[in-house]
């Protein structure tokens, strides 16, 4: 047993790690500036001691290890105490590696888009198939009712994030995860706060691929040129997955219903089964294909995987149906990159071609708040019938760098889309509640809480029926 202290314990990933360490029998505690539900309740239920505020006295002599969260920087009182006293410390990804991965067969799922869903699908297929894997996800998988699972099997399925690791380590998290099976769904520019350009992101992924051992497996998205280009850097077996001809795992004959997508699969040109996943869109078929390819590598048969896919319950905040009021369906989606927005809206349109689709998008992430994807956002949002944009979340960015929501609205209007800039959440709610009709679909897209707009919408729509 080790005595482990986590600085910044209430972050989603840090809180999950704390629970995993506790389940492994360690004495775990942690501190954060603000300790509040639901994370505080979750951690206390695990028997983890929470300390509110950062204080030097929280760093005591009996500690074996201090895990430093990604949001912690120099000047933090506890961090300064750790450095002064030379107490052993590490980043979150280093802690995951050292505590869980050295003895495991690591299945690391990476890529700009689809990581959380693909990790959840893969972890669930292996669980359903009896492999009893451990799983660590950057979201809440409904089949696990949480963001992690500790199993007794050899495989550890983990979401591989390309974001940096800690104040002292600005390299990507996934470089610590010891991949035996590596999945790269796709590569695009993102994380403009830490990557200067697409070439820097390509370099991070090349370094990731370079870690896969000779007996390992690299699975690459065949429909993305930058992902596919990684094959030339591999030192292991390479398989590809996607809808394009020539993919090792090719999905074809996609059939979309109101709440699922059926498809057939060829492996190296040979029919390899029929599947159905309770999600919409070609992008989710690609995610499912990656999970199928991993399942096959682990030894699962086609029938078992097909049954597992049908029983997949989704991931919270990935086209999550939050409720229906007055015949208007409200969804919550994490999309914040133009490609993800476009794929989401195209998927919804394919399932509901005759319904009116509202897209409410909050520019919140470091990349979406910048002017990098000005025209791309207009193109992506153009797949909706009505579009609403609030104020850019990071309003302190210089104006010449900040996304112009008014410019996006102008581009959409010129393309014939009913688009409006409504800066305040409450006014957005009043507008939608006043104009939405029975049968409309409202897709709210943000990588943050967005002022709890989903529930506010449902409450306002409910008033109409009273």
PETA-V857700 format. One line per field, one symbol per residue. psi: psi as a letter, one per 40 degrees, with the letter a starting at -180 (. if undefined). burial: b if it has 9 or more other C-alpha atoms within 8 Angstrom, else e. A space follows every 10 residues. Layout:
psi->???
burial->???
//
This chain:
psi->hihhhhhfde iddddddddd dddeeihhii iidhhiiedd dddddefhhh hhihideegi dehdihhhid ehiidhdddd ddddefihii iddddddddd ddeihhhhhi idiedddddd ddddddddee efiihhifah hddefaeihh ieidihhihh heiididehe iideeeefhd hhhhdihihi feeehdiddd ddddddddde ehideahhhh heehddddee deeieahhii iaeiieidhh iifhhhadei hiiihhhfeh hfihihhfii iddddddddd dddddddeei iddddddddd eheahhegfh heihhfehhh ihieheiddd dddddddddd dgdeihhhhh hhhdidddei edfddddddd eeeidhhhha ihdgeeiide dihgdddddd ddddeehhhi hhdhdddddd dddddiihei hhhhhieadf ffdddddddd dddde.
burial->eebbbbbbbb eeebbbbbbb bbeeebbbbb bbeebeeebb bbbbeeebbb bbebebebbe eebbbbbbbb ebeeebbbbb bbeeeebebb bbbbbbbeee beebbbbbbb bbebbbbbbb bbbbbbbbbe bbbbbbbbbb bbebebbbbe eeebbbbbbb bbbbbbbeee bbbbbebbbb bbbbbbbebb bbeebeebeb bbebbbbbbb bbbeebbbbb bbbbebbbeb beebebbbbb bbbeeebbbb bbebebeebb bbbbbbbbee ebbbbbbbbb bbebbbbbbb bbbbbbeeeb ebebbbebbb ebebbbebbb ebebbbbbbb bbbbbbbbeb bbbbbbbbbb beeebbbbbb bbbbebbbbb bebbeebbbb bbbbbbbbbb bbeeeeeeee ebbebeebbe bbbeeebbbe bbbebebbbb ebbeeeeebb bbbbbbbeee eebbebbbeb bbeeee
//
